[in-house]
């Protein structure tokens, strides 16, 4: 079996404060379907909930683009290093939420009206 190296992973130091815009977008992406579901439940219709999935998916796309841009800038500015710089732990968590939001947003967008009809009946 190959031995794991004891080399420390090179990471740029980024605090949660620097990710405030991303966290704000995540909160909007979560709130939009919840609010839309409540509005549709009050009106006994499924007009807004499934459409809110598109907003959630688009926010996921924006967050993914922002993350990719950060990764590229980080690695381009450190060209002299022999190894790529790993993402920070906060950025990894934001990237995970981005993936989850994109999947959930797509599911709501495509099947939200069906889910709503099952839930209301």
C-alpha positions in Angstrom: 0.0 0.0 0.0 1.2 3.5 -0.8 2.1 5.6 2.2 0.4 8.9 2.6 2.7 11.8 2.6 2.9 14.0 5.6 3.1 17.2 3.5 0.9 20.0 4.6 -1.7 21.0 2.1 -1.1 24.6 0.9 -4.3 26.7 1.5 -4.9 30.4 1.2 -6.2 31.8 4.4 -9.8 33.1 3.8 -12.2 33.9 6.6 -15.9 33.5 6.6 -16.2 37.3 6.4 -14.8 37.2 2.9 -17.6 34.9 1.8 -20.5 37.1 3.0 -21.9 37.7 -0.5 -21.9 34.0 -1.2 -23.6 33.2 2.1 -26.2 35.9 1.4 -26.9 34.3 -2.0 -27.3 30.9 -0.4 -29.8 32.3 2.1 -31.8 33.9 -0.7 -31.7 30.6 -2.7 -33.1 28.8 0.4 -35.7 31.4 1.3 -37.1 31.9 -2.2 -38.7 28.3 -2.5 -39.9 28.4 1.1 -41.7 31.7 0.7 -43.1 30.6 -2.7 -44.4 27.4 -1.2 -46.1 29.3 1.6 -47.7 31.7 -0.8 -48.9 28.9 -3.0 -50.2 27.0 0.0 -52.2 30.1 1.1 -53.7 30.5 -2.4 -54.2 26.8 -3.0 -52.3 26.9 -6.3 -48.8 25.9 -7.5 -47.8 28.9 -9.6 -44.8 30.1 -7.7 -43.2 27.2 -6.0 -41.9 25.3 -9.0 -40.8 28.6 -10.6 -38.8 29.3 -7.5 -36.6 26.3 -8.4 -35.3 28.2 -11.4 -34.2 31.0 -9.1 -32.5 28.6 -6.8 -30.8 26.8 -9.6 -29.6 30.1 -11.2 -28.2 31.2 -7.8 -26.3 27.9 -7.7 -24.9 28.6 -11.1 -23.8 32.1 -10.0 -22.1 30.7 -6.9 -20.4 28.0 -8.9 -19.1 30.7 -11.3 -17.8 32.8 -8.5 -16.1 29.9 -6.9 -14.4 28.9 -10.2 -13.3 32.4 -10.7 -11.7 32.5 -7.2 -10.0 29.2 -7.8 -8.6 30.4 -11.1 -7.4 33.7 -9.7 -5.7 31.9 -6.7 -3.9 29.5 -8.9 -2.9 32.0 -11.5 -1.4 34.4 -8.9 0.7 31.5 -7.5 2.1 30.2 -10.8 5.6 29.9 -9.3 4.4 27.1 -6.9 4.8 23.5 -8.1 1.5 22.4 -6.6 -2.0 23.8 -6.9 -3.3 25.6 -3.8 -6.2 23.8 -2.1 -9.4 25.5 -1.4 -10.1 26.9 2.0 -12.4 25.0 4.3 -15.1 27.8 4.2 -14.9 27.8 0.4 -15.3 24.0 0.3 -18.4 24.3 2.4 -19.9 27.0 0.2 -19.1 24.9 -2.8 -20.9 22.0 -1.2 -24.0 24.1 -0.6 -23.7 25.4 -4.2 -24.0 21.8 -5.5 -26.9 21.0 -3.2 -28.8 24.2 -4.1 -28.3 23.5 -7.8 -29.7 20.0 -7.5 -32.6 20.9 -5.3 -33.4 24.0 -7.4 -33.5 21.8 -10.5 -35.7 19.2 -8.9 -38.1 21.9 -7.7 -38.1 23.6 -11.1 -38.9 20.3 -12.9 -41.2 18.5 -10.4 -42.2 21.2 -7.9 -45.8 21.5 -9.2 -46.2 17.7 -8.9 -44.8 17.7 -5.4 -47.1 20.5 -4.4 -50.1 18.7 -5.8 -49.2 15.6 -3.7 -48.6 17.6 -0.6 -51.8 19.6 -0.9 -54.1 16.5 -1.5 
